[in-house]
Amino acid sequence: MWLSYVKPNSVTFAKILSTCATMGDIEEGMEIYLRVVENYFASNIMVVISLIDMYAKCRTIHKDQ
């Protein structure tokens, strides 16, 4: 997608983050999040929910003790 000069939208980012969550691939998800910020979708509710879901499924959200 990055090489074809197609500009992704919020649905694209949400789906990719959801896929990263399913696969448990936190490194790829963090790379996608950088692209989200670059493309100004960090405040999109669908993207934010997918991002939270990814972090939760990859077990990177910790409860304070």
CHARMM-style PDB file with segment names, atoms N, HN, CA, C and O in Angstrom:
ATOM      1  N   MET     1       0.834  -1.185   0.000  1.00  0.00      PROA
ATOM      2  CA  MET     1       0.000   0.000   0.000  1.00  0.00      PROA
ATOM      3  C   MET     1       0.878   1.246   0.000  1.00  0.00      PROA
ATOM      4  O   MET     1       0.585   2.206  -0.713  1.00  0.00      PROA
ATOM      5  N   TRP     2       1.954   1.245   0.794  1.00  0.00      PROA
ATOM      6  HN  TRP     2       2.192   0.465   1.373  1.00  0.00      PROA
ATOM      7  CA  TRP     2       2.801   2.430   0.881  1.00  0.00      PROA
ATOM      8  C   TRP     2       3.520   2.674  -0.442  1.00  0.00      PROA
ATOM      9  O   TRP     2       3.782   3.820  -0.806  1.00  0.00      PROA
ATOM     10  N   LEU     3       3.836   1.613  -1.152  1.00  0.00      PROA
ATOM     11  HN  LEU     3       3.623   0.682  -0.857  1.00  0.00      PROA
ATOM     12  CA  LEU     3       4.569   1.753  -2.400  1.00  0.00      PROA
ATOM     13  C   LEU     3       3.672   2.105  -3.576  1.00  0.00      PROA
ATOM     14  O   LEU     3       4.158   2.601  -4.593  1.00  0.00      PROA
ATOM     15  N   SER     4       2.383   1.861  -3.459  1.00  0.00      PROA
ATOM     16  HN  SER     4       1.988   1.458  -2.634  1.00  0.00      PROA
ATOM     17  CA  SER     4       1.477   2.116  -4.580  1.00  0.00      PROA
ATOM     18  C   SER     4       0.906   3.539  -4.567  1.00  0.00      PROA
ATOM     19  O   SER     4       0.106   3.895  -5.432  1.00  0.00      PROA
ATOM     20  N   TYR     5       1.316   4.347  -3.593  1.00  0.00      PROA
ATOM     21  HN  TYR     5       1.967   4.058  -2.891  1.00  0.00      PROA
ATOM     22  CA  TYR     5       0.873   5.735  -3.490  1.00  0.00      PROA
ATOM     23  C   TYR     5      -0.630   5.858  -3.262  1.00  0.00      PROA
ATOM     24  O   TYR     5      -1.229   6.878  -3.603  1.00  0.00      PROA
ATOM     25  N   VAL     6      -1.234   4.832  -2.693  1.00  0.00      PROA
ATOM     26  HN  VAL     6      -0.747   4.003  -2.416  1.00  0.00      PROA
ATOM     27  CA  VAL     6      -2.638   4.888  -2.320  1.00  0.00      PROA
ATOM     28  C   VAL     6      -2.703   5.423  -0.898  1.00  0.00      PROA
ATOM     29  O   VAL     6      -2.044   4.884  -0.009  1.00  0.00      PROA
ATOM     30  N   LYS     7      -3.480   6.466  -0.669  1.00  0.00      PROA
ATOM     31  HN  LYS     7      -4.015   6.903  -1.391  1.00  0.00      PROA
ATOM     32  CA  LYS     7      -3.576   7.050   0.657  1.00  0.00      PROA
ATOM     33  C   LYS     7      -4.625   6.294   1.468  1.00  0.00      PROA
ATOM     34  O   LYS     7      -5.796   6.265   1.091  1.00  0.00      PROA
ATOM     35  N   PRO     8      -4.213   5.683   2.579  1.00  0.00      PROA
ATOM     36  CA  PRO     8      -5.164   4.928   3.401  1.00  0.00      PROA
ATOM     37  C   PRO     8      -6.109   5.861   4.152  1.00  0.00      PROA
ATOM     38  O   PRO     8      -5.773   7.013   4.428  1.00  0.00      PROA
ATOM     39  N   ASN     9      -7.290   5.350   4.478  1.00  0.00      PROA
ATOM     40  HN  ASN     9      -7.563   4.414   4.254  1.00  0.00      PROA
ATOM     41  CA  ASN     9      -8.236   6.138   5.260  1.00  0.00      PROA
ATOM     42  C   ASN     9      -8.384   5.514   6.654  1.00  0.00      PROA
ATOM     43  O   ASN     9      -7.687   4.554   6.983  1.00  0.00      PROA
ATOM     44  N   SER    10      -9.277   6.051   7.457  1.00  0.00      PROA
ATOM     45  HN  SER    10      -9.844   6.831   7.190  1.00  0.00      PROA
ATOM     46  CA  SER    10      -9.426   5.572   8.832  1.00  0.00      PROA
ATOM     47  C   SER    10      -9.897   4.121   8.896  1.00  0.00      PROA
ATOM     48  O   SER    10      -9.495   3.384   9.796  1.00  0.00      PROA
ATOM     49  N   VAL    11     -10.731   3.707   7.967  1.00  0.00      PROA
ATOM     50  HN  VAL    11     -11.057   4.306   7.235  1.00  0.00      PROA
ATOM     51  CA  VAL    11     -11.197   2.317   7.937  1.00  0.00      PROA
ATOM     52  C   VAL    11     -10.030   1.371   7.669  1.00  0.00      PROA
ATOM     53  O   VAL    11      -9.936   0.307   8.281  1.00  0.00      PROA
ATOM     54  N   THR    12      -9.155   1.753   6.769  1.00  0.00      PROA
ATOM     55  HN  THR    12      -9.232   2.617   6.272  1.00  0.00      PROA
ATOM     56  CA  THR    12      -7.975   0.947   6.453  1.00  0.00      PROA
ATOM     57  C   THR    12      -7.106   0.773   7.685  1.00  0.00      PROA
ATOM     58  O   THR    12      -6.688  -0.341   7.999  1.00  0.00      PROA
ATOM     59  N   PHE    13      -6.826   1.873   8.389  1.00  0.00      PROA
ATOM     60  HN  PHE    13      -7.165   2.778   8.134  1.00  0.00      PROA
ATOM     61  CA  PHE    13      -5.989   1.800   9.579  1.00  0.00      PROA
ATOM     62  C   PHE    13      -6.649   0.977  10.676  1.00  0.00      PROA
ATOM     63  O   PHE    13      -5.980   0.189  11.345  1.00  0.00      PROA
ATOM     64  N   ALA    14      -7.950   1.149  10.869  1.00  0.00      PROA
ATOM     65  HN  ALA    14      -8.494   1.789  10.326  1.00  0.00      PROA
ATOM     66  CA  ALA    14      -8.653   0.383  11.900  1.00  0.00      PROA
ATOM     67  C   ALA    14      -8.580  -1.112  11.608  1.00  0.00      PROA
ATOM     68  O   ALA    14      -8.372  -1.914  12.518  1.00  0.00      PROA
ATOM     69  N   LYS    15      -8.747  -1.481  10.364  1.00  0.00      PROA
ATOM     70  HN  LYS    15      -8.916  -0.830   9.625  1.00  0.00      PROA
ATOM     71  CA  LYS    15      -8.696  -2.901   9.989  1.00  0.00      PROA
ATOM     72  C   LYS    15      -7.292  -3.479  10.158  1.00  0.00      PROA
ATOM     73  O   LYS    15      -7.134  -4.605  10.630  1.00  0.00      PROA
ATOM     74  N   ILE    16      -6.281  -2.715   9.776  1.00  0.00      PROA
ATOM     75  HN  ILE    16      -6.409  -1.800   9.393  1.00  0.00      PROA
ATOM     76  CA  ILE    16      -4.905  -3.196   9.927  1.00  0.00      PROA
ATOM     77  C   ILE    16      -4.571  -3.365  11.409  1.00  0.00      PROA
ATOM     78  O   ILE    16      -3.954  -4.359  11.792  1.00  0.00      PROA
ATOM     79  N   LEU    17      -4.974  -2.404  12.246  1.00  0.00      PROA
ATOM     80  HN  LEU    17      -5.476  -1.597  11.934  1.00  0.00      PROA
ATOM     81  CA  LEU    17      -4.723  -2.529  13.683  1.00  0.00      PROA
ATOM     82  C   LEU    17      -5.473  -3.720  14.269  1.00  0.00      PROA
ATOM     83  O   LEU    17      -4.954  -4.413  15.144  1.00  0.00      PROA
ATOM     84  N   SER    18      -6.679  -3.957  13.796  1.00  0.00      PROA
ATOM     85  HN  SER    18      -7.101  -3.394  13.086  1.00  0.00      PROA
ATOM     86  CA  SER    18      -7.450  -5.118  14.239  1.00  0.00      PROA
ATOM     87  C   SER    18      -6.741  -6.423  13.866  1.00  0.00      PROA
ATOM     88  O   SER    18      -6.724  -7.373  14.649  1.00  0.00      PROA
ATOM     89  N   THR    19      -6.167  -6.460  12.685  1.00  0.00      PROA
ATOM     90  HN  THR    19      -6.181  -5.689  12.050  1.00  0.00      PROA
ATOM     91  CA  THR    19      -5.421  -7.639  12.250  1.00  0.00      PROA
ATOM     92  C   THR    19      -4.173  -7.840  13.100  1.00  0.00      PROA
ATOM     93  O   THR    19      -3.847  -8.968  13.468  1.00  0.00      PROA
ATOM     94  N   CYS    20      -3.483  -6.766  13.408  1.00  0.00      PROA
ATOM     95  HN  CYS    20      -3.748  -5.849  13.109  1.00  0.00      PROA
ATOM     96  CA  CYS    20      -2.312  -6.851  14.293  1.00  0.00      PROA
ATOM     97  C   CYS    20      -2.724  -7.385  15.664  1.00  0.00      PROA
ATOM     98  O   CYS    20      -1.999  -8.177  16.267  1.00  0.00      PROA
ATOM     99  N   ALA    21      -3.885  -6.955  16.156  1.00  0.00      PROA
ATOM    100  HN  ALA    21      -4.474  -6.312  15.667  1.00  0.00      PROA
ATOM    101  CA  ALA    21      -4.383  -7.437  17.446  1.00  0.00      PROA
ATOM    102  C   ALA    21      -4.650  -8.927  17.405  1.00  0.00      PROA
ATOM    103  O   ALA    21      -4.288  -9.655  18.329  1.00  0.00      PROA
ATOM    104  N   THR    22      -5.279  -9.378  16.342  1.00  0.00      PROA
ATOM    105  HN  THR    22      -5.573  -8.786  15.592  1.00  0.00      PROA
ATOM    106  CA  THR    22      -5.584 -10.799  16.195  1.00  0.00      PROA
ATOM    107  C   THR    22      -4.324 -11.643  16.133  1.00  0.00      PROA
ATOM    108  O   THR    22      -4.273 -12.742  16.685  1.00  0.00      PROA
ATOM    109  N   MET    23      -3.309 -11.124  15.459  1.00  0.00      PROA
ATOM    110  HN  MET    23      -3.350 -10.231  15.011  1.00  0.00      PROA
ATOM    111  CA  MET    23      -2.048 -11.850  15.319  1.00  0.00      PROA
ATOM    112  C   MET    23      -1.136 -11.677  16.526  1.00  0.00      PROA
ATOM    113  O   MET    23      -0.166 -12.420  16.675  1.00  0.00      PROA
ATOM    114  N   GLY    24      -1.430 -10.717  17.383  1.00  0.00      PROA
ATOM    115  HN  GLY    24      -2.218 -10.114  17.262  1.00  0.00      PROA
ATOM    116  CA  GLY    24      -0.578 -10.440  18.536  1.00  0.00      PROA
ATOM    117  C   GLY    24       0.735  -9.789  18.159  1.00  0.00      PROA
ATOM    118  O   GLY    24       1.740  -9.954  18.851  1.00  0.00      PROA
ATOM    119  N   ASP    25       0.728  -9.056  17.071  1.00  0.00      PROA
ATOM    120  HN  ASP    25      -0.088  -8.922  16.509  1.00  0.00      PROA
ATOM    121  CA  ASP    25       1.952  -8.446  16.542  1.00  0.00      PROA
ATOM    122  C   ASP    25       2.056  -6.983  16.976  1.00  0.00      PROA
ATOM    123  O   ASP    25       1.657  -6.077  16.244  1.00  0.00      PROA
ATOM    124  N   ILE    26       2.596  -6.768  18.170  1.00  0.00      PROA
ATOM    125  HN  ILE    26       2.920  -7.504  18.764  1.00  0.00      PROA
ATOM    126  CA  ILE    26       2.675  -5.419  18.724  1.00  0.00      PROA
ATOM    127  C   ILE    26       3.654  -4.539  17.953  1.00  0.00      PROA
ATOM    128  O   ILE    26       3.420  -3.339  17.809  1.00  0.00      PROA
ATOM    129  N   GLU    27       4.745  -5.116  17.458  1.00  0.00      PROA
ATOM    130  HN  GLU    27       4.935  -6.091  17.575  1.00  0.00      PROA
ATOM    131  CA  GLU    27       5.730  -4.316  16.726  1.00  0.00      PROA
ATOM    132  C   GLU    27       5.126  -3.730  15.449  1.00  0.00      PROA
ATOM    133  O   GLU    27       5.299  -2.545  15.163  1.00  0.00      PROA
ATOM    134  N   GLU    28       4.436  -4.542  14.703  1.00  0.00      PROA
ATOM    135  HN  GLU    28       4.295  -5.505  14.936  1.00  0.00      PROA
ATOM    136  CA  GLU    28       3.795  -4.062  13.474  1.00  0.00      PROA
ATOM    137  C   GLU    28       2.693  -3.055  13.808  1.00  0.00      PROA
ATOM    138  O   GLU    28       2.528  -2.055  13.109  1.00  0.00      PROA
ATOM    139  N   GLY    29       1.951  -3.319  14.866  1.00  0.00      PROA
ATOM    140  HN  GLY    29       2.085  -4.131  15.434  1.00  0.00      PROA
ATOM    141  CA  GLY    29       0.903  -2.399  15.284  1.00  0.00      PROA
ATOM    142  C   GLY    29       1.444  -1.035  15.657  1.00  0.00      PROA
ATOM    143  O   GLY    29       0.829  -0.013  15.353  1.00  0.00      PROA
ATOM    144  N   MET    30       2.598  -1.012  16.318  1.00  0.00      PROA
ATOM    145  HN  MET    30       3.098  -1.842  16.565  1.00  0.00      PROA
ATOM    146  CA  MET    30       3.209   0.263  16.681  1.00  0.00      PROA
ATOM    147  C   MET    30       3.700   1.002  15.436  1.00  0.00      PROA
ATOM    148  O   MET    30       3.640   2.230  15.375  1.00  0.00      PROA
ATOM    149  N   GLU    31       4.179   0.264  14.459  1.00  0.00      PROA
ATOM    150  HN  GLU    31       4.227  -0.734  14.509  1.00  0.00      PROA
ATOM    151  CA  GLU    31       4.592   0.877  13.185  1.00  0.00      PROA
ATOM    152  C   GLU    31       3.374   1.479  12.464  1.00  0.00      PROA
ATOM    153  O   GLU    31       3.453   2.573  11.905  1.00  0.00      PROA
ATOM    154  N   ILE    32       2.271   0.764  12.485  1.00  0.00      PROA
ATOM    155  HN  ILE    32       2.207  -0.125  12.939  1.00  0.00      PROA
ATOM    156  CA  ILE    32       1.040   1.266  11.868  1.00  0.00      PROA
ATOM    157  C   ILE    32       0.560   2.512  12.604  1.00  0.00      PROA
ATOM    158  O   ILE    32       0.068   3.453  11.981  1.00  0.00      PROA
ATOM    159  N   TYR    33       0.702   2.520  13.935  1.00  0.00      PROA
ATOM    160  HN  TYR    33       1.102   1.756  14.441  1.00  0.00      PROA
ATOM    161  CA  TYR    33       0.289   3.697  14.690  1.00  0.00      PROA
ATOM    162  C   TYR    33       1.086   4.936  14.281  1.00  0.00      PROA
ATOM    163  O   TYR    33       0.538   6.037  14.240  1.00  0.00      PROA
ATOM    164  N   LEU    34       2.357   4.768  13.983  1.00  0.00      PROA
ATOM    165  HN  LEU    34       2.803   3.873  14.016  1.00  0.00      PROA
ATOM    166  CA  LEU    34       3.147   5.894  13.488  1.00  0.00      PROA
ATOM    167  C   LEU    34       2.565   6.433  12.184  1.00  0.00      PROA
ATOM    168  O   LEU    34       2.518   7.643  11.965  1.00  0.00      PROA
ATOM    169  N   ARG    35       2.127   5.524  11.326  1.00  0.00      PROA
ATOM    170  HN  ARG    35       2.166   4.540  11.504  1.00  0.00      PROA
ATOM    171  CA  ARG    35       1.476   5.942  10.070  1.00  0.00      PROA
ATOM    172  C   ARG    35       0.145   6.645  10.346  1.00  0.00      PROA
ATOM    173  O   ARG    35      -0.222   7.592   9.651  1.00  0.00      PROA
ATOM    174  N   VAL    36      -0.577   6.169  11.372  1.00  0.00      PROA
ATOM    175  HN  VAL    36      -0.279   5.399  11.937  1.00  0.00      PROA
ATOM    176  CA  VAL    36      -1.841   6.805  11.760  1.00  0.00      PROA
ATOM    177  C   VAL    36      -1.595   8.265  12.132  1.00  0.00      PROA
ATOM    178  O   VAL    36      -2.319   9.158  11.692  1.00  0.00      PROA
ATOM    179  N   VAL    37      -0.575   8.495  12.940  1.00  0.00      PROA
ATOM    180  HN  VAL    37       0.013   7.770  13.298  1.00  0.00      PROA
ATOM    181  CA  VAL    37      -0.257   9.856  13.370  1.00  0.00      PROA
ATOM    182  C   VAL    37       0.183  10.705  12.181  1.00  0.00      PROA
ATOM    183  O   VAL    37      -0.229  11.858  12.053  1.00  0.00      PROA
ATOM    184  N   GLU    38       1.013  10.142  11.317  1.00  0.00      PROA
ATOM    185  HN  GLU    38       1.348   9.206  11.420  1.00  0.00      PROA
ATOM    186  CA  GLU    38       1.477  10.872  10.131  1.00  0.00      PROA
ATOM    187  C   GLU    38       0.321  11.305   9.238  1.00  0.00      PROA
ATOM    188  O   GLU    38       0.381  12.357   8.601  1.00  0.00      PROA
ATOM    189  N   ASN    39      -0.733  10.488   9.192  1.00  0.00      PROA
ATOM    190  HN  ASN    39      -0.782   9.634   9.709  1.00  0.00      PROA
ATOM    191  CA  ASN    39      -1.872  10.758   8.313  1.00  0.00      PROA
ATOM    192  C   ASN    39      -3.044  11.428   9.034  1.00  0.00      PROA
ATOM    193  O   ASN    39      -4.140  11.523   8.481  1.00  0.00      PROA
ATOM    194  N   TYR    40      -2.815  11.891  10.265  1.00  0.00      PROA
ATOM    195  HN  TYR    40      -1.925  11.814  10.714  1.00  0.00      PROA
ATOM    196  CA  TYR    40      -3.804  12.653  11.029  1.00  0.00      PROA
ATOM    197  C   TYR    40      -5.096  11.898  11.336  1.00  0.00      PROA
ATOM    198  O   TYR    40      -6.180  12.479  11.290  1.00  0.00      PROA
ATOM    199  N   PHE    41      -4.987  10.617  11.646  1.00  0.00      PROA
ATOM    200  HN  PHE    41      -4.107  10.144  11.684  1.00  0.00      PROA
ATOM    201  CA  PHE    41      -6.156   9.837  12.032  1.00  0.00      PROA
ATOM    202  C   PHE    41      -6.127   9.444  13.505  1.00  0.00      PROA
ATOM    203  O   PHE    41      -6.921   8.608  13.935  1.00  0.00      PROA
ATOM    204  N   ALA    42      -5.220  10.037  14.286  1.00  0.00      PROA
ATOM    205  HN  ALA    42      -4.575  10.717  13.937  1.00  0.00      PROA
ATOM    206  CA  ALA    42      -5.067   9.657  15.691  1.00  0.00      PROA
ATOM    207  C   ALA    42      -6.280  10.028  16.546  1.00  0.00      PROA
ATOM    208  O   ALA    42      -6.442   9.489  17.641  1.00  0.00      PROA
ATOM    209  N   SER    43      -7.119  10.921  16.077  1.00  0.00      PROA
ATOM    210  HN  SER    43      -6.988  11.358  15.188  1.00  0.00      PROA
ATOM    211  CA  SER    43      -8.306  11.294  16.854  1.00  0.00      PROA
ATOM    212  C   SER    43      -9.580  10.629  16.330  1.00  0.00      PROA
ATOM    213  O   SER    43     -10.669  10.888  16.842  1.00  0.00      PROA
ATOM    214  N   ASN    44      -9.452   9.788  15.328  1.00  0.00      PROA
ATOM    215  HN  ASN    44      -8.567   9.577  14.912  1.00  0.00      PROA
ATOM    216  CA  ASN    44     -10.617   9.089  14.785  1.00  0.00      PROA
ATOM    217  C   ASN    44     -11.036   7.990  15.752  1.00  0.00      PROA
ATOM    218  O   ASN    44     -10.214   7.151  16.121  1.00  0.00      PROA
ATOM    219  N   ILE    45     -12.292   7.980  16.165  1.00  0.00      PROA
ATOM    220  HN  ILE    45     -12.960   8.662  15.865  1.00  0.00      PROA
ATOM    221  CA  ILE    45     -12.762   7.056  17.202  1.00  0.00      PROA
ATOM    222  C   ILE    45     -12.595   5.591  16.791  1.00  0.00      PROA
ATOM    223  O   ILE    45     -12.257   4.754  17.629  1.00  0.00      PROA
ATOM    224  N   MET    46     -12.822   5.276  15.538  1.00  0.00      PROA
ATOM    225  HN  MET    46     -13.096   5.955  14.858  1.00  0.00      PROA
ATOM    226  CA  MET    46     -12.684   3.899  15.069  1.00  0.00      PROA
ATOM    227  C   MET    46     -11.222   3.438  15.167  1.00  0.00      PROA
ATOM    228  O   MET    46     -10.951   2.297  15.541  1.00  0.00      PROA
ATOM    229  N   VAL    47     -10.312   4.306  14.839  1.00  0.00      PROA
ATOM    230  HN  VAL    47     -10.532   5.233  14.535  1.00  0.00      PROA
ATOM    231  CA  VAL    47      -8.884   3.990  14.912  1.00  0.00      PROA
ATOM    232  C   VAL    47      -8.454   3.871  16.370  1.00  0.00      PROA
ATOM    233  O   VAL    47      -7.689   2.971  16.716  1.00  0.00      PROA
ATOM    234  N   VAL    48      -8.933   4.761  17.222  1.00  0.00      PROA
ATOM    235  HN  VAL    48      -9.554   5.492  16.941  1.00  0.00      PROA
ATOM    236  CA  VAL    48      -8.573   4.725  18.640  1.00  0.00      PROA
ATOM    237  C   VAL    48      -9.063   3.438  19.293  1.00  0.00      PROA
ATOM    238  O   VAL    48      -8.325   2.811  20.053  1.00  0.00      PROA
ATOM    239  N   ILE    49     -10.290   3.039  19.007  1.00  0.00      PROA
ATOM    240  HN  ILE    49     -10.889   3.548  18.389  1.00  0.00      PROA
ATOM    241  CA  ILE    49     -10.821   1.793  19.563  1.00  0.00      PROA
ATOM    242  C   ILE    49     -10.005   0.603  19.083  1.00  0.00      PROA
ATOM    243  O   ILE    49      -9.704  -0.293  19.872  1.00  0.00      PROA
ATOM    244  N   SER    50      -9.646   0.576  17.820  1.00  0.00      PROA
ATOM    245  HN  SER    50      -9.890   1.304  17.179  1.00  0.00      PROA
ATOM    246  CA  SER    50      -8.822  -0.514  17.288  1.00  0.00      PROA
ATOM    247  C   SER    50      -7.443  -0.535  17.927  1.00  0.00      PROA
ATOM    248  O   SER    50      -6.883  -1.603  18.176  1.00  0.00      PROA
ATOM    249  N   LEU    51      -6.898   0.642  18.192  1.00  0.00      PROA
ATOM    250  HN  LEU    51      -7.353   1.510  17.990  1.00  0.00      PROA
ATOM    251  CA  LEU    51      -5.593   0.736  18.839  1.00  0.00      PROA
ATOM    252  C   LEU    51      -5.653   0.217  20.276  1.00  0.00      PROA
ATOM    253  O   LEU    51      -4.772  -0.533  20.697  1.00  0.00      PROA
ATOM    254  N   ILE    52      -6.659   0.598  21.018  1.00  0.00      PROA
ATOM    255  HN  ILE    52      -7.375   1.207  20.676  1.00  0.00      PROA
ATOM    256  CA  ILE    52      -6.825   0.101  22.383  1.00  0.00      PROA
ATOM    257  C   ILE    52      -7.012  -1.407  22.381  1.00  0.00      PROA
ATOM    258  O   ILE    52      -6.437  -2.108  23.213  1.00  0.00      PROA
ATOM    259  N   ASP    53      -7.808  -1.902  21.457  1.00  0.00      PROA
ATOM    260  HN  ASP    53      -8.276  -1.332  20.781  1.00  0.00      PROA
ATOM    261  CA  ASP    53      -8.028  -3.342  21.328  1.00  0.00      PROA
ATOM    262  C   ASP    53      -6.717  -4.068  21.042  1.00  0.00      PROA
ATOM    263  O   ASP    53      -6.453  -5.127  21.611  1.00  0.00      PROA
ATOM    264  N   MET    54      -5.900  -3.500  20.164  1.00  0.00      PROA
ATOM    265  HN  MET    54      -6.115  -2.640  19.701  1.00  0.00      PROA
ATOM    266  CA  MET    54      -4.616  -4.118  19.832  1.00  0.00      PROA
ATOM    267  C   MET    54      -3.718  -4.192  21.062  1.00  0.00      PROA
ATOM    268  O   MET    54      -3.139  -5.241  21.346  1.00  0.00      PROA
ATOM    269  N   TYR    55      -3.601  -3.084  21.792  1.00  0.00      PROA
ATOM    270  HN  TYR    55      -4.071  -2.232  21.562  1.00  0.00      PROA
ATOM    271  CA  TYR    55      -2.755  -3.082  22.984  1.00  0.00      PROA
ATOM    272  C   TYR    55      -3.277  -4.067  24.026  1.00  0.00      PROA
ATOM    273  O   TYR    55      -2.489  -4.750  24.681  1.00  0.00      PROA
ATOM    274  N   ALA    56      -4.589  -4.145  24.185  1.00  0.00      PROA
ATOM    275  HN  ALA    56      -5.229  -3.591  23.653  1.00  0.00      PROA
ATOM    276  CA  ALA    56      -5.167  -5.070  25.161  1.00  0.00      PROA
ATOM    277  C   ALA    56      -4.915  -6.526  24.766  1.00  0.00      PROA
ATOM    278  O   ALA    56      -4.534  -7.342  25.605  1.00  0.00      PROA
ATOM    279  N   LYS    57      -5.127  -6.846  23.501  1.00  0.00      PROA
ATOM    280  HN  LYS    57      -5.437  -6.183  22.820  1.00  0.00      PROA
ATOM    281  CA  LYS    57      -4.931  -8.231  23.052  1.00  0.00      PROA
ATOM    282  C   LYS    57      -3.463  -8.631  23.026  1.00  0.00      PROA
ATOM    283  O   LYS    57      -3.134  -9.811  23.147  1.00  0.00      PROA
ATOM    284  N   CYS    58      -2.582  -7.650  22.868  1.00  0.00      PROA
ATOM    285  HN  CYS    58      -2.849  -6.691  22.769  1.00  0.00      PROA
ATOM    286  CA  CYS    58      -1.145  -7.934  22.891  1.00  0.00      PROA
ATOM    287  C   CYS    58      -0.604  -7.862  24.323  1.00  0.00      PROA
ATOM    288  O   CYS    58       0.600  -7.975  24.551  1.00  0.00      PROA
ATOM    289  N   ARG    59      -1.510  -7.674  25.272  1.00  0.00      PROA
ATOM    290  HN  ARG    59      -2.488  -7.583  25.086  1.00  0.00      PROA
ATOM    291  CA  ARG    59      -1.183  -7.658  26.703  1.00  0.00      PROA
ATOM    292  C   ARG    59      -0.143  -6.605  27.072  1.00  0.00      PROA
ATOM    293  O   ARG    59       0.782  -6.882  27.835  1.00  0.00      PROA
ATOM    294  N   THR    60      -0.292  -5.419  26.538  1.00  0.00      PROA
ATOM    295  HN  THR    60      -1.043  -5.195  25.917  1.00  0.00      PROA
ATOM    296  CA  THR    60       0.625  -4.344  26.894  1.00  0.00      PROA
ATOM    297  C   THR    60      -0.031  -3.292  27.765  1.00  0.00      PROA
ATOM    298  O   THR    60       0.602  -2.295  28.114  1.00  0.00      PROA
ATOM    299  N   ILE    61      -1.289  -3.498  28.122  1.00  0.00      PROA
ATOM    300  HN  ILE    61      -1.803  -4.307  27.839  1.00  0.00      PROA
ATOM    301  CA  ILE    61      -1.965  -2.601  29.064  1.00  0.00      PROA
ATOM    302  C   ILE    61      -1.875  -3.257  30.430  1.00  0.00      PROA
ATOM    303  O   ILE    61      -2.339  -4.381  30.620  1.00  0.00      PROA
ATOM    304  N   HSD    62      -1.277  -2.552  31.378  1.00  0.00      PROA
ATOM    305  HN  HSD    62      -0.900  -1.639  31.223  1.00  0.00      PROA
ATOM    306  CA  HSD    62      -1.083  -3.090  32.714  1.00  0.00      PROA
ATOM    307  C   HSD    62      -1.872  -2.278  33.723  1.00  0.00      PROA
ATOM    308  O   HSD    62      -1.981  -1.056  33.627  1.00  0.00      PROA
ATOM    309  N   LYS    63      -2.410  -2.984  34.675  1.00  0.00      PROA
ATOM    310  HN  LYS    63      -2.321  -3.977  34.753  1.00  0.00      PROA
ATOM    311  CA  LYS    63      -3.132  -2.331  35.745  1.00  0.00      PROA
ATOM    312  C   LYS    63      -2.126  -1.835  36.780  1.00  0.00      PROA
ATOM    313  O   LYS    63      -1.199  -2.558  37.145  1.00  0.00      PROA
ATOM    314  N   ASP    64      -2.310  -0.597  37.255  1.00  0.00      PROA
ATOM    315  HN  ASP    64      -3.063  -0.009  36.959  1.00  0.00      PROA
ATOM    316  CA  ASP    64      -1.425  -0.085  38.304  1.00  0.00      PROA
ATOM    317  C   ASP    64      -1.638  -0.873  39.589  1.00  0.00      PROA
ATOM    318  O   ASP    64      -2.760  -1.239  39.940  1.00  0.00      PROA
ATOM    319  N   GLN    65      -0.544  -1.121  40.271  1.00  0.00      PROA
ATOM    320  HN  GLN    65       0.368  -0.824  39.986  1.00  0.00      PROA
ATOM    321  CA  GLN    65      -0.652  -1.889  41.506  1.00  0.00      PROA
ATOM    322  C   GLN    65      -0.313  -1.055  42.698  1.00  0.00      PROA
ATOM    323  OT1 GLN    65      -0.352  -1.545  43.826  1.00  0.00      PROA
TER     324      GLN     65
END
